[in-house]
């Protein structure tokens, strides 16, 4: 059965740049695990069939004949189970212990390398605890089986001691090597897994930063273009509608001034975006002045007023949000309430917050936040942990209201990582 890997996994492995495994044998085993297991199986089979020769096939008695026939079959079966030592290491381990138990009935002391390989495999592909537990259980089983056989004279004392010593020596060496290799293998696997997680988190942070930057640019572009174009349209329509050349000239001059101001703001923002060494903050260095916004709308002929009560030291992000909320609220009133007789902007400074409110008496309809402008205002208020509502008010009026903390510092946004050269 073959498995395919996604392009993202391949890219992650390329970015990790993992070192080559040390040693020729380790690299060969890592690249060709099946062939390596076949070679180990054949090697153990060749060394394990030799101990089967001490069984006397000419001895009298059915037990000798049975054990002489069972020993080679059991050894071959145990060696074959080594092919599953990576996926089920407990199976060859139990088979190797069974072979050691059968070798108790040999005419001469004998042993096989099976226990060394299976203890190593148990420690590497299962766990260190499983390897030590298995070695202890295997030694206890061999001792428990050999002791009554030696006491009853069924087997010689030398054979019993040799078998127990083989289990201790080969099992202990295999377990110690396996614990060392297995521990290092699991540690490296954990490090690689953590590195992959960090790569995924890095990509996610880059996507979040890019999305946040796109939203910031969209808000700035909307606020600049929407307000300026609304004022320019109103001034241009007024200039076209009047027959007084002086008023028409004044309206045209005001439209040109508004366009130049908008162009200056656009150039400043695009200059930040084009400068590779400059960071793009969520709020420009110079907040929008609400008074200038109201004055521009008044020059366009709209009944806009501004009332400000109290004073407080606002952080740059909060001051920028206040200016944009006034700008967007006045712009919405100019666009959607052209018949309004009053557009009142109010800024109230309290000890812990600043309240911005824009009321007009010419807008109708249901409350909503589907527009880009209202969505941007809600995002600006949320950015400084404030609240924002746009809803009908008493007396057939429409209200935009935001309450922002005075000295709140906005949450930092991770910058997008640089593109590789």
Residue, then its C-alpha position, 0 to 999 in steps of 0.5 A: x500500500x502506498x501513501x501520497x503526501x500533500x504539497x504542503x507536507x513536502x514544502x514543510x520538509x524542505x523548509x525544515x532541512x532535516x540532516x541526513x541520518x548518521x552512518x551508512x547502515x542507518x541511512x540504508x535501513x531508513x531508505x529500504x526498511x523491508x530489505x533491511x528486515x529481510x537481511x536481519x531475518x536471514x542473518x538470525x536464521x543462519x545463526x539460530x539454526x546452528x543451536x538446533x544441532x545439539x538435539x540428539x535425533x537418535x536418542x530414544x524416547x518420544x520427547x527427544x524426537x518431538x523436541x528434535x523436530x519442533x526446534x528447527x520449526x520453532x526457530x524458523x517461525x520465530x525468525x520469520x516473525x522478525x519481518x513484523x518487528x517494526x509494526x508489532x514488536x511484541x510478536x517476535x519478542x514472545x517468539x524469541x522467548x519461546x525459542x529460548x525455552x525450547x533450547x532448554x531441552x538441548x543436549x548442550x548449552x545453546x543460544x540464539x541472537x533472536x532475543x537481542x534483536x527482539x529486545x532492541x525492536x521492542x525498545x525502539x518501536x514500542x517503548x523503553x518501559x515495554x522493553x524493560x518489562x518484557x526483559x524482566x518477564x522473559x527472565x522470570x519465565x525462563x528461570x521459573x521453567x528451568x528451575x523445576x527441570x534442573x531440580x528434577x534432573x530433566x535438564x543439566x544445570x549448565x544448560x539451565x544456567x547458560x539459557x538464563x545467562x543468555x537471556x540476561x546478557x543478550x536481552x540486556x545489551x539489546x534493551x540498552x541499545x534499543x532504549x538509547x536509539x528509541x529515545x533519540x528517535x522519539x525525541x527527534x520525531x517530537x522536535x520535527x513535529x513541533x517544528x512542523x507545528x511552528x511552520x503552520x502557525x507561522x503561515x497562519x500568522x502571516x495570513x492573519x496579518x495579511x488579512x488585517x492589513x487588507x482590512x486596514x487598507x480597505x478602511x482607509x481607502x473607503x474613508x478617504x475616497x468616500x468622504x472626499x468624493x461625496x463633498x466633491x459631488x455636492x460642490x460640483x452639483x452646487x456650482x452647476x446649479x447656481x447662476x452666480x459666477x462667484x458662488x460657482x467659482x467658490x464651489x469649484x475652488x472648494x471641490x479642487x481643494x478637497x480633491x487635493x487634500x484627498x490626493x495628499x492623503x492617498x499619496x501618504x498612505x500609498x507611500x507607506x505601503x510602497x516603502x519596504x522599510x517602513x511599518x504600516x501602522x493601523x492608525x496614521x500618525x496624524x488623526x483626522x480633525x473633526x473640525x476640518x471634516x465639518x468645515x468641508x461639509x459646510x462649504x458644500x452647503x450641508x447643515x452640519x454642526x459640531x459640538x465638543x464638550x470637555x477635554x481629555x488626552x486621547x491616544x493616537x489610535x483613539x484620536x484617529x478613530x474619533x476623527x474617522x467616525x465623525x468623517x464617516x458619519x457626516x459623509x453618510x448623512x450627506x449621501x443618504x440624507x440629502x434633504x436633512x435640515x440638521x446634521x449634528x456631530x457631538x463629541x463628549x469627553x468623560x473621565x474614562x471614555x469619549x463619546x462620538x455621536x452624529x444625528x441627522x433628521x433626513x435618513x430613513x430605513x432599518x438599522x444595518x451594518x452591511x455597508x463598507x463604511x459602517x463595517x469599517x467604523x465597527x472595526x475601528x471601535x472594536x480595535x480600541x475596545x469600544x462600542x459602535x451602533x447605527x440605528x434610528x433615533x427618536x423624532x425620525x432621526x438617525x444616529x451613529x454613536x460610538x463610545x471609546x476608552x480614552x487611553x486604550x492601546x490597540x492590540x498589536x498585529x504581527x507584521x507579515x513575514x518578508x518574502x524570500x528573495 
